[in-house]
């Protein structure tokens, strides 16, 4: 077999394989059964507070979110793009209960109107997010959160904090 006939045979095999594969996809997609459809529901806030307003979550547990302040993330900060408005605030949690409190159940969603926002982690600035260890009964802790938004200073800053079964809305403005 010479090189031309081998090349022609290879091209013919490639064309046949391509045509046979394109026929596999002409079926219309089927609808998922209702039992398999996953609905994503956004949880309604169980409490709404402003910055610097302590909130009693029951069981001796309280939460305070400090007023945000403007900050400049270091070059090692994650989730920050130059030009975004960056804010930092602290969260204070007091566990006046009788059992340890699992802080790893705390999560945060950041919004500023229709602008994109994200959590900023910047270890060089002491911004590491929520601690992963438990908070002992009778103890308190404070930790920093950083956020950045494609918005201007003074734009709305809305946090939704989920902590166990509590969903806390915190409303204010970007510093």
N, C-alpha and C positions, 0 to 999 in steps of 0.2 A: 504494500500500500504506500503510495507516495504522499508527500506532505500536503498537497492540495486536496486530495480526497479525504485525508484524515481531518483536515481543517473543516471541510464541508460537512463531514459526518458529525463533527463536534458541534458545529453551528446548528445543524438540523436537530440534534438531540437536545440542545439548549432551548430551541424554539418550541419543540414538542413538550418539554418539561414545563416551560413558562406558561404555555396555553393550558396545560392540564391543571396547573395550580390556580390559575385565575378562575376556573370554573368552580372551585371549591367555595368561593365566597359569594355566590349570587343568591343565597337564601336570605330572606328577610329575617331580622333578629326577632326572637320571641320575647314577649313580655314576661317579666319575672312574676312568679306567683305572689300574691299579696302576703303570704306567710314569710317570704324571703326578702321583702323590701324593708330596708332599714330606714327608719325615719329619724332624722336628727332634730331634736327639739332643744331650743335654747331655754335653759332654766330661768324662770322669773326670779327677780331679786326678792329675798326674804327680808332685807333691810336696805335702806338707802341712807347714807351719811355723807357729810362733807369732810374735807381734809381737816385734821386736828380734832375731830369729834370722836371721843371714845365710844365704843359699841360693846355692850354686854351681850355675849353670845349664849349666856346661860351656863350653869354648872361651874361658875366661878371663872370662866374664860372671858377675857376682854381683848379687843383689838383696836388699835389706833393707827391711822395712816397719816403721817406728817405731810404738811404742805410741800408740794414739789418745788425744787430749786433747779435753776439752769446749771448745767455742768458741761465740761469739755471732755469727752471720752479720750482715752489714750489711744495710741496707734494699735494696741493689742485688743481693743474692745471688739466684741462680736456683735453682729446685727446692727451696726451703726454705719451709715453712709454720710460722708461729709455733706453738709448743707441741711441735714435734718435738724430739728429742734430736739435737743437731748435734755431730759429732766431726771433728777434723782429724788427719791423720797425714802423715808425709813418707815418700817412697820414695827410696831411694838405689840408684842403678845404677852399677856399675863395669864398664867395658869394657876388660878386660885382653887382648882379642883382637887380631888383626892387621888387622881390617877395621872400617869404621864400622858402628854399630849403629842400626837404624831404630826409634826409640822410638814412632813412630806406630802400630806394630803392637801396642802395649800396650792392653789393655782391662780393665775392672773391672766385676764384678757384686757388689752388696752385699746381704746378707741378715741379718735378725735374727729368727730363728724364723719366725712367720707374719706379722710386722709388715712394713708397707710401708717400703722404704728407697729412697733415690735419691742420686745424686751431686750435690753442691752446688758450684757455681762461684761464687767471690766474689773478683773481681779486687782489690777494696779490701783484702782480707785476704791477698793473695798466693796465693790458691787458684785455680789455672788448669787443673788436670788435667795430663795427661802432655804433655811438650813434643812438638812436631811435627817438630823438626829431628833429624838424626842425631847420635849420640854418637860422637865420633872415637875411634879406637883409642888405648888408653892413658889415656883420660879418664874422669872420674866426674861425675855430676850428682845433684842432689837436687831434688825437687819435691813440692809439697803436694797432697793430695787431701782434699776435704771430703765428708762423708756426713751425711744426716739420716734418722732413722727414727721411725716412729710406735711407739715403744717407751719403756721406762724405762731409766734409767742402770743398768748392771749386767746388762742383757739380753745375750744372745749377739750377737756381731758377727762375721760370717763373710764373708770376701772371697774371690772367685774371680778371680784375675788371669790373663789369657791374654797371653802374651808370646811371639810367634812360635809354635813348636810346644809350648811349655811351658804347662801349666795348673797354677797354684799355688794351693792352698787355704791361707788364713791364718785362724786361729781365735783369738778373744779375746772381750772384752766391751766394751760401750759405756761410755765414761767419763762 
